[in-house]
Amino acid sequence: MCCITTLFLVLISRIGIIIWWLVNPQVRDLAFKHLILPGGLAFPAWLWTLVGAIFLPWTTLAYLFVFQGGIVGYKWIVLGVALLIDLAGHGGSYRHRHRVSGYFNR
């Protein structure tokens, strides 16, 4: 049961991003249109979404929900909770790496 729950939590955010991407691509383009790296380097909106879906899927999904009208007030809390969920997933994976057969702790 625990594996099913974990699999559901890992996949549901990525499935949500894919559905959002297919159903309403204009919102995705608007959300990530103005993200520019220092030095003036800009990437297309689809690339930001793809990178977000791979590394921080809950944060990306939360950002797509709250970006309209600007991120103020409680919307920062929503993004913070989503970021904590993503970081907890990465931290849990690191903590339990010794359970993988063939992994050598060096």
N, C-alpha and C positions, 0 to 999 in steps of 0.2 A: 504494500500500500504506500509506503514511503517513497519508493521509486516512482510510482505513478504520479504522486503529488509533486515530486521534484521535477519530473519530466514535464508535467503540465505547467508549472511555474516558469520553467526555462523557455518552453515553446510558445506560451500564450502571448507574451510580449512581442516576440518576433512575428507571429502570425498576425497580431493586431497591426503592426507596422506595415506588413505586406498588404493587408486588406485596405488600410488607410491609403497606402501608396497607389493601389489600383482603383479605388473608388473615388478618391478626391486628391488628385495630384497637384491641383492648384494650391491647396492649403500647405502641402509639403514644400512646394516651391517658395511660397511666401514666408514660411517659417524659417527656412535656411538660406534665404536669398542674401541676407546682409551679414552672414558670418564670414569675416575676413581675418586671416591670420596676421600676426605682426609682420611688417615689411610689405604689406599690400598684397600678399599672396591670397588669392581667392579660389575656392574650389566650387564646382557646380553643386546645386542643391541635392541632386540624386546621390552624389558621393558622400556628402555629410550624412544623409539618411542611412546609407549603406554602412558607413563606419560606425554610426550610432547604433544601428541594429546589431552589429557584431559585438561591440565592446560594452555599450551602455544602453541596452534595449529599453529598460523601464524608464530611464531618464529621457530618452528620445521620445518615447510614447507620451510621457507626461508633458514634455515640452510642446509636442504637437497639440495637446489638449489645451494648454494654458497660454500659448503665445498670443492669441488674439486679444487685442485691446491693451497689450503691454503686460509685462510681468511685474505686478505690484501686489503688495499685501500678502494675502494667504497663498497666492500662487507661488511665492518663493518657498513656502513650507511644503507645498505639493512637490516641487522640484527637488527640495532637500530630502524628502522621504524617499522619492524615487532613486536618487543618487545613493542613499544609504542602502537601499535594497540591492542595487547593482554592486556596490562595494562589498556588501555582506556575502553575495554570491561568489565574488572573486576570492574573498578571504576564506570562505568555507572550503573552496576548492583547494586553496593552498594548504590549509590546515590538515586536510585529509588526504594529501598526496601520497602518504606512506601506505595507504590501503591499496594502491595500484600495484599489481604484481609486476616485477621487473624494474620498479623504480628504486634507484639506489640513492640513499641519503648521503650526500657527500659533504 
